[in-house]
Amino acid sequence: MTDSGESLPRRRGIIFILSAPSGAGKTTLSRAALGAIAGLEPSISLTTRSPRNGEVDGVDYHFVTEDEFKRRLERGELAESAQVFDASYGTPRDPLDDAVAGGRDIVLDIDIQGARQIRQRHPRDAVTIFVLPPTFAELEARLRRRRTEDERAIAHRLRRAREEASAYPEYGYLIINEQIDESLKRFEAVVNAERLRVERLSREFAPWKS
């Protein structure tokens, strides 16, 4: 859909952060973007929860034990970490730093806690996008269509979703995810615009330098 930016001047890489209440569709959107927009790389998070049906270790997440997660956190290997429901999540630091320094763009599918930490660590390079469903009723319907949790768990997610939705003003962009094709177009527009920002150019760039 778009080029990888190879024809543009040298610039720093961009960290695109997608956050949303559970069931809003941010994971579906991030996967669609990775498949459709050239030059985007995935950030693979660590988690202590068990894999869901169809999830693959090293592709969807790095599935680790609580002890391993704590060791990596204590060694300073995580750029952000958060407790979500009964599991720990974190983003490995080195792939993120390497992408920014190398002028490559990376997509993070993380929660609000993690997004705040990444913004603090990478204030120049993080682009934050909040994803919401068109209505709360649609969010509830999506959670029920998953058929992966009981009523108690769904009720807990819905309470948390109302709390999380109030965080959208902290973000740079808002996408109302009604149809994935339209949401993908909006995400692509954000990517294209951010890649053209002058402030991201290398200091060595000089137009028409002989």
Secondary structure by P-SEA (a helix, b strand, c coil): cccccccccbbbbbbbbbbbcccccaaaaaaaaaaccccbbbbbbbbccccccccccccccccccaaaaaaaaaacccccccccccbbbbbbcaaaaaaaaacbbbbbbccaaaaaaaaaaccccbbbbbbbcccaaaaaaaaaaaccccaaaaaaaaaaaaaaaaaccccccccccccaaaaaaaaaaaaaaaaacccccccccccccc
